[in-house]
Amino acid sequence: MSELSERIQQVLDKDIRPALQMDGGDVEFVKEVDGVVQVRLQGACGGCPMAAYTLAGFVEERLKAAIPEIKEVVPAG
């Protein structure tokens, strides 16, 4: 795992995952390529009508704030 991937995983574990788990959801880090991070929302977050907001307004915002070299966070396909 690259140094950047490890930093992403740390931010997910420390700052993002606990909040999502409080609502019955979770997030899985899939991969990072050229500053674009792919994640998969799970549990209650996976099928939630607010999933797009959770991804962009929460997950992406927090990751970019902690790791400036991240350009975008997208759902894994």
VENFENWO-V687400 format. One line per field, one symbol per residue. ss: DSSP state (@ for helix, = for strand, . for the rest). phi: phi as a letter, one per 30 degrees, with the letter a starting at -180 (. if undefined). psi: psi as a letter, one per 20 degrees, with the letter a starting at -180 (. if undefined). A space follows every 10 residues. Layout:
BEGIN
ss: ???
phi: ???
psi: ???
END
This chain:
BEGIN
ss: ..@@@@@@@@ @@@@@@@@@@ @@..====== ===..===== ===....... @@@@@@@@@@ @@@@@@.... .====..
phi: .ddddddddd deddcceedd ddcicabcdc abbhicccbb dbidddcddc eddedddbdd edddddbedd cabbddc
psi: prhghggghg gggghgghgh hhjjarpppg rpolipppro qrchhhjpij ggggggifgg ggghhhnhip hqpqqp.
END
